[in-house]
Amino acid sequence: MRLKVLSLVALALFVAGCAGPRSHDLLAKTAVTAPASEIAATHQIFVATTRNKAMTEPRQVFDGDRSLTTSFASVDITIPKTHKVGNIERPKGSASPDPAKHFTASSVTFYEGAPQFAQAVGADIQRRDERVLVFVHGFNNGFDDGIYRITQIAQDTNYTGTPVLFSWASSGKTTGYIYDKESANAARDDLEATLRMLAKTKVKSIDIIAHSMGTWVTMEALRQLAITGDRDLGGKLGYVVLASPDIDVDVFKKQMIRYGKPDKPFAILLSDDDRALKLSSLISGDKPRVGDYGDAADLASYGVVVVDLTQAKSANRLNHAKFADNPILVQLLGTSLQTPAGLASPEEDFGQPVSNLGRGIGQAVGSVADIVITTPFKVLNVVVQGN
């Protein structure tokens, strides 16, 4: 027991050291302009959030305090031409972002309530390809972190639909694990309501990518939908991707039993070297988390596709966001998302597309990783390797 406690303390210090001090300001103190030739793209990110509007630090837009109601907004983010796949280019410290070098929030729009937001997001859905990508962020995320991550995912995967961030009230602090867990619990109904709202638009497919503790919010919302007899949102639920799930394995199994075997591609991205989940496991009584669980076949028996990214490298020492910060993996994810979920096979998705693209990328960039994909029917070892 003493050794476990010491290990917990050491790992907590490591996580805190990796995070370091940072500002959660989304809006710049001083606007910096850049010529249009230096901008690669502008993304309008629609937002549903259970955070309070930031009053003491208005540049954060929304802070880490909980709200009992859902607020709605949209944020325009520019991406510099110097952007590299897998990166989120941000200025150091409290310096103002330079649009020629950094992700930059150029404007924020607030909506008075759900009807006004639904009208705005519905119009955007019709302008695009009638698909929506909902991203649910994880533990220790400020509002800015979620905005930047979904922007990076939309850009790097070449997603052509409407991006929507569901931002629950994470404190944005490494010491806020318990607070964040309770905030995630409090946000379940709000995510369910947001998904139902999106399903009432002209959208044809609602794809979900959830990360870390955000997978708990997502699974609980899906479980609640199943309880009401509408687990697939009237046939509009598309891909579900749970990246580094911070969920107790036994709890996840019970959630899946209640939800039932998915009809659409439902993937779990895990990694045995995820240091953040090692800490979560220790905090939770040394119980394994789904995101670093060693028995892929056991998880796959519940009707999900399990993608083991252990051998893939991460840009962060915690190895907790490989799906988005590894340039190869984020492109593989984008390739899988290109085919609408209604046309994809639940057991083959993340299999053949990954295999085909993996070989092509491997030939171009050399040895990268072994990706092991386990479905309810087979195990596929994708060797992403060059000559």
C-alpha positions as CSV (number, residue, x, y, z in Angstrom):
1,M,0.0,0.0,0.0
2,R,2.8,2.4,0.9
3,L,4.4,1.8,-2.5
4,K,1.2,2.5,-4.3
5,V,0.7,5.7,-2.5
6,L,4.2,6.8,-3.3
7,S,3.7,5.8,-6.9
8,L,0.5,7.9,-7.0
9,V,2.2,10.9,-5.6
10,A,5.1,10.6,-8.0
11,L,2.7,10.2,-11.0
12,A,0.6,13.1,-9.9
13,L,3.7,15.3,-9.7
14,F,4.7,14.1,-13.1
15,V,1.3,15.0,-14.6
16,A,1.4,18.4,-13.0
17,G,4.9,19.0,-14.2
18,C,3.9,18.0,-17.8
19,A,1.0,20.4,-17.8
20,G,2.8,23.4,-16.4
21,P,1.3,26.8,-15.8
22,R,-0.9,28.0,-18.7
23,S,-3.5,30.6,-19.5
24,H,-7.0,29.5,-20.5
25,D,-7.6,32.7,-22.4
26,L,-9.3,32.1,-25.8
27,L,-9.5,35.8,-26.8
28,A,-6.3,37.8,-27.3
29,K,-5.5,40.8,-25.1
30,T,-4.3,42.6,-28.2
31,A,-5.5,41.8,-31.7
32,V,-2.8,40.8,-34.1
33,T,-3.6,40.9,-37.8
34,A,-2.2,38.7,-40.6
35,P,-2.6,38.8,-44.4
36,A,-5.1,36.3,-45.8
37,S,-2.2,34.6,-47.6
38,E,-1.0,33.4,-44.2
39,I,-4.3,31.7,-43.2
40,A,-4.9,28.1,-44.2
41,A,-8.6,28.0,-43.1
42,T,-11.3,29.4,-40.9
43,H,-13.5,27.0,-38.9
44,Q,-16.8,28.0,-37.3
45,I,-17.1,25.9,-34.1
46,F,-20.6,25.6,-32.6
47,V,-20.7,25.2,-28.9
48,A,-23.1,23.8,-26.3
49,T,-21.6,24.1,-22.8
50,T,-22.5,23.5,-19.1
51,R,-19.8,26.1,-18.1
52,N,-20.6,29.5,-16.7
53,K,-19.8,32.5,-18.8
54,A,-16.5,33.9,-17.6
55,M,-17.0,37.2,-15.8
56,T,-13.7,37.8,-13.9
57,E,-11.6,36.6,-16.8
58,P,-13.8,37.5,-19.9
59,R,-11.1,36.4,-22.4
60,Q,-11.7,32.8,-21.3
61,V,-15.3,33.2,-22.7
62,F,-16.5,30.3,-20.5
63,D,-14.7,29.3,-17.2
64,G,-14.6,26.1,-15.2
65,D,-17.6,26.8,-12.9
66,R,-20.7,24.7,-13.4
67,S,-24.0,26.1,-14.8
68,L,-27.3,24.4,-14.2
69,T,-28.4,25.3,-17.7
70,T,-26.8,24.8,-21.1
71,S,-25.4,27.9,-22.9
72,F,-24.8,28.1,-26.6
73,A,-22.2,30.0,-28.8
74,S,-20.1,29.7,-31.8
75,V,-16.4,30.6,-32.2
76,D,-14.5,31.4,-35.5
77,I,-11.0,30.0,-35.4
78,T,-8.3,30.7,-38.0
79,I,-5.5,28.2,-38.7
80,P,-2.1,29.4,-40.0
81,K,-0.6,28.0,-43.2
82,T,2.4,26.9,-41.1
83,H,0.1,24.4,-39.2
84,K,1.5,20.9,-39.0
85,V,-0.9,17.9,-38.8
86,G,-1.3,16.8,-35.2
87,N,-0.2,20.1,-33.7
88,I,-2.1,22.9,-32.0
89,E,0.0,25.9,-32.5
90,R,-0.4,28.2,-29.5
91,P,1.6,31.2,-28.2
92,K,3.7,30.7,-25.1
93,G,2.4,32.0,-21.8
94,S,0.0,34.9,-22.0
95,A,1.3,36.3,-25.3
96,S,-1.3,37.3,-27.9
97,P,-1.7,34.8,-30.8
98,D,-0.4,35.7,-34.2
99,P,-2.8,34.3,-36.8
100,A,0.2,33.7,-39.1
101,K,1.7,31.3,-36.6
102,H,-1.1,30.2,-34.2
103,F,-4.7,29.0,-33.9
104,T,-6.6,32.3,-33.3
105,A,-10.1,33.0,-32.2
106,S,-11.3,35.8,-34.4
107,S,-14.9,36.2,-33.1
108,V,-17.4,34.7,-30.7
109,T,-21.2,34.7,-31.1
110,F,-23.6,34.0,-28.2
111,Y,-27.1,32.6,-28.7
112,E,-30.0,33.5,-26.5
113,G,-31.1,29.9,-26.1
114,A,-31.6,26.5,-27.7
115,P,-34.1,27.6,-30.4
116,Q,-31.8,30.3,-31.7
117,F,-28.8,28.0,-31.6
118,A,-30.7,25.2,-33.3
119,Q,-31.6,27.5,-36.1
120,A,-28.0,28.6,-36.6
121,V,-26.5,25.2,-36.5
122,G,-29.3,23.8,-38.6
123,A,-28.6,26.3,-41.3
124,D,-24.9,25.4,-41.3
125,I,-25.7,21.7,-41.5
126,Q,-27.8,22.3,-44.6
127,R,-25.0,24.4,-46.2
128,R,-22.5,21.5,-45.7
129,D,-22.9,17.8,-46.3
130,E,-25.6,17.3,-43.6
131,R,-23.2,15.6,-41.2
132,V,-22.3,16.8,-37.7
133,L,-19.1,16.0,-35.6
134,V,-19.7,16.3,-31.9
135,F,-16.5,16.4,-29.8
136,V,-16.6,15.9,-26.1
137,H,-13.3,16.9,-24.4
138,G,-11.7,15.2,-21.3
139,F,-10.3,16.0,-17.9
140,N,-8.2,19.0,-17.2
141,N,-9.5,21.0,-20.1
142,G,-10.3,24.7,-20.2
143,F,-12.9,26.0,-22.7
144,D,-10.0,27.0,-25.0
145,D,-8.6,23.5,-25.0
146,G,-11.8,22.0,-26.3
147,I,-12.2,24.7,-29.0
148,Y,-8.6,24.2,-30.2
149,R,-8.8,20.4,-30.2
150,I,-12.0,20.1,-32.2
151,T,-10.7,22.7,-34.7
152,Q,-7.5,20.7,-35.1
153,I,-9.5,17.5,-35.6
154,A,-11.8,19.1,-38.1
155,Q,-8.8,20.5,-40.0
156,D,-6.5,17.4,-39.9
157,T,-9.3,14.9,-40.7
158,N,-10.7,17.1,-43.5
159,Y,-14.1,16.6,-42.0
160,T,-16.7,18.3,-44.3
161,G,-19.6,18.5,-41.8
162,T,-20.5,20.9,-39.0
163,P,-18.2,20.8,-35.9
164,V,-19.9,21.0,-32.6
165,L,-18.1,21.2,-29.2
166,F,-19.9,19.9,-26.1
167,S,-17.9,21.5,-23.3
168,W,-18.7,20.4,-19.8
169,A,-17.3,22.2,-16.8
170,S,-13.8,20.8,-16.3
171,S,-11.8,23.0,-13.9
172,G,-8.8,22.9,-16.3
173,K,-6.5,22.0,-13.4
174,T,-4.5,18.8,-12.8
175,T,-5.7,18.9,-9.1
176,G,-9.3,18.9,-10.1
177,Y,-10.0,15.3,-10.9
178,I,-12.8,14.7,-8.4
179,Y,-14.4,18.1,-9.3
180,D,-14.2,17.1,-13.0
181,K,-15.7,13.7,-12.3
182,E,-18.7,15.3,-10.7
183,S,-19.0,17.9,-13.5
184,A,-19.0,15.1,-16.0
185,N,-21.9,13.4,-14.1
186,A,-23.8,16.7,-14.0
187,A,-23.5,17.1,-17.8
188,R,-25.1,13.8,-18.9
189,D,-28.6,15.2,-19.4
190,D,-27.2,18.3,-21.2
191,L,-25.3,16.2,-23.8
192,E,-28.4,14.0,-24.3
193,A,-30.5,17.1,-24.9
194,T,-27.9,18.5,-27.3
195,L,-27.8,15.3,-29.3
196,R,-31.6,15.3,-29.5
197,M,-31.6,18.9,-30.6
198,L,-29.2,18.1,-33.4
199,A,-31.2,15.1,-34.5
200,K,-34.2,17.4,-35.1
201,T,-32.4,19.4,-37.8
202,K,-31.9,18.2,-41.4
203,V,-28.8,16.3,-40.3
204,K,-28.3,12.8,-41.8
205,S,-25.5,11.6,-39.5
206,I,-24.3,12.7,-36.1
207,D,-20.7,11.5,-35.5
208,I,-19.2,11.6,-31.9
209,I,-15.6,11.7,-30.9
210,A,-15.1,11.7,-27.1
211,H,-11.8,11.8,-25.2
212,S,-10.8,10.7,-21.7
213,M,-13.4,11.6,-19.1
214,G,-15.6,13.0,-21.9
215,T,-16.2,9.3,-22.8
216,W,-18.0,8.9,-19.5
217,V,-20.4,11.8,-20.3
218,T,-20.9,10.3,-23.8
219,M,-21.6,6.7,-22.6
220,E,-24.0,7.9,-20.0
221,A,-25.9,10.1,-22.6
222,L,-26.0,7.1,-25.0
223,R,-27.2,4.9,-22.1
224,Q,-30.0,7.3,-21.3
225,L,-31.0,7.4,-25.0
226,A,-31.2,3.6,-25.0
227,I,-33.4,3.7,-21.9
228,T,-35.9,5.9,-23.7
229,G,-35.9,3.6,-26.7
230,D,-34.1,6.1,-29.0
231,R,-30.5,4.9,-28.8
232,D,-29.7,5.8,-32.4
233,L,-31.4,9.2,-32.5
234,G,-34.0,8.1,-35.0
235,G,-31.3,6.5,-37.2
236,K,-29.2,9.6,-37.3
237,L,-26.4,8.4,-34.9
238,G,-23.2,7.9,-36.9
239,Y,-19.7,6.9,-35.8
240,V,-18.9,6.8,-32.1
241,V,-15.2,7.0,-31.3
242,L,-14.1,6.8,-27.6
243,A,-10.5,7.8,-27.4
244,S,-8.5,6.9,-24.2
245,P,-11.7,6.2,-22.2
246,D,-11.4,7.1,-18.5
247,I,-14.1,4.7,-17.5
248,D,-13.9,1.7,-15.1
249,V,-14.0,-1.4,-17.2
250,D,-16.8,-3.0,-15.3
251,V,-18.9,0.1,-15.5
252,F,-18.4,0.3,-19.2
253,K,-19.5,-3.3,-19.6
254,K,-22.7,-2.5,-17.8
255,Q,-23.2,0.6,-19.9
256,M,-22.8,-1.5,-23.1
257,I,-25.2,-4.2,-21.8
258,R,-27.8,-1.5,-21.3
259,Y,-27.1,0.2,-24.7
260,G,-26.9,-3.1,-26.6
261,K,-24.6,-4.1,-29.5
262,P,-24.1,-1.1,-31.8
263,D,-25.7,-1.0,-35.3
264,K,-23.1,1.6,-36.5
265,P,-19.3,1.6,-36.2
266,F,-18.4,2.1,-32.6
267,A,-14.7,2.2,-31.8
268,I,-12.5,2.3,-28.7
269,L,-9.0,3.7,-29.1
270,L,-6.7,2.5,-26.2
271,S,-3.1,2.5,-25.4
272,D,-1.3,0.4,-22.7
273,D,1.3,3.2,-22.1
274,D,-1.3,5.9,-21.2
275,R,0.2,7.5,-18.1
276,A,-2.8,9.7,-17.4
277,L,-5.0,6.7,-17.1
278,K,-2.5,4.9,-14.9
279,L,-3.1,7.8,-12.5
280,S,-6.8,7.6,-12.9
281,S,-6.6,3.8,-12.1
282,L,-4.7,4.5,-8.9
283,I,-7.2,7.1,-7.8
284,S,-10.0,4.7,-8.5
285,G,-8.8,1.9,-6.3
286,D,-6.3,0.3,-8.8
287,K,-9.2,-0.7,-11.1
288,P,-8.4,-0.8,-14.8
289,R,-9.7,1.9,-17.1
290,V,-11.1,1.0,-20.6
291,G,-8.4,3.2,-22.2
292,D,-5.5,1.0,-21.0
293,Y,-7.3,-2.3,-20.6
294,G,-5.2,-5.3,-21.8
295,D,-8.0,-7.6,-23.0
296,A,-9.2,-6.2,-26.3
297,A,-11.2,-9.3,-27.2
298,D,-13.2,-8.9,-24.0
299,L,-14.2,-5.4,-24.9
300,A,-14.9,-6.4,-28.6
301,S,-17.4,-9.0,-27.4
302,Y,-19.7,-6.2,-26.6
303,G,-19.9,-5.3,-30.2
304,V,-17.2,-2.6,-30.4
305,V,-14.1,-2.3,-32.5
306,V,-10.9,-1.9,-30.4
307,V,-7.9,-0.1,-31.8
308,D,-4.7,-0.6,-29.8
309,L,-2.3,2.3,-30.3
310,T,0.3,1.2,-27.8
311,Q,3.1,1.1,-30.3
312,A,2.2,4.5,-31.8
313,K,4.1,7.6,-30.6
314,S,2.6,10.6,-29.0
315,A,3.6,14.3,-29.0
316,N,2.9,14.3,-25.3
317,R,4.8,12.3,-22.6
318,L,1.5,11.2,-21.1
319,N,0.5,9.3,-24.2
320,H,-3.1,10.4,-23.6
321,A,-4.2,12.0,-26.9
322,K,-2.5,9.9,-29.6
323,F,-5.6,9.8,-31.7
324,A,-5.2,13.6,-32.4
325,D,-1.6,14.5,-31.8
326,N,0.0,11.7,-33.8
327,P,0.0,12.9,-37.5
328,I,-0.4,9.4,-38.8
329,L,-3.2,8.4,-36.5
330,V,-5.3,11.6,-37.0
331,Q,-5.1,11.0,-40.8
332,L,-6.2,7.4,-40.3
333,L,-9.1,8.6,-38.3
334,G,-10.0,11.1,-41.0
335,T,-10.0,8.3,-43.6
336,S,-12.4,6.2,-41.6
337,L,-14.7,9.2,-41.1
338,Q,-14.9,9.9,-44.8
339,T,-17.5,7.2,-45.5
340,P,-20.8,8.1,-43.8
341,A,-21.5,5.6,-41.0
342,G,-24.7,4.4,-42.6
343,L,-22.6,3.0,-45.5
344,A,-19.9,1.4,-43.3
345,S,-19.9,-2.0,-41.7
346,P,-19.7,-1.9,-37.8
347,E,-17.2,-4.8,-37.7
348,E,-15.0,-3.7,-40.7
349,D,-14.7,0.0,-40.1
350,F,-11.3,1.1,-38.7
351,G,-10.1,-2.1,-40.3
352,Q,-9.7,-2.0,-44.1
353,P,-9.5,1.8,-44.4
354,V,-6.7,1.9,-41.8
355,S,-4.9,-1.0,-43.5
356,N,-5.0,0.6,-46.9
357,L,-4.0,4.1,-45.8
358,G,-1.5,2.7,-43.3
359,R,0.5,1.0,-46.0
360,G,0.6,4.1,-48.2
361,I,1.7,6.3,-45.3
362,G,4.3,3.8,-44.2
363,Q,5.9,3.8,-47.6
364,A,6.1,7.5,-47.6
365,V,7.4,8.2,-44.1
366,G,9.1,4.9,-43.0
367,S,8.5,2.7,-40.0
368,V,5.7,4.2,-37.8
369,A,3.8,1.7,-35.7
370,D,1.9,-1.5,-35.3
371,I,-1.8,-0.9,-34.9
372,V,-3.8,-3.9,-33.6
373,I,-7.5,-3.8,-34.4
374,T,-9.9,-6.3,-32.7
375,T,-13.5,-6.7,-33.8
376,P,-16.1,-9.1,-32.5
377,F,-15.1,-11.3,-35.5
378,K,-11.4,-11.0,-36.1
379,V,-8.1,-9.5,-35.1
380,L,-6.3,-7.4,-37.7
381,N,-2.6,-6.4,-37.2
382,V,-1.9,-3.3,-39.3
383,V,1.8,-2.9,-39.8
384,V,2.4,0.7,-40.8
385,Q,5.9,0.3,-42.0
386,G,8.1,1.5,-44.9
387,N,10.9,0.0,-46.9
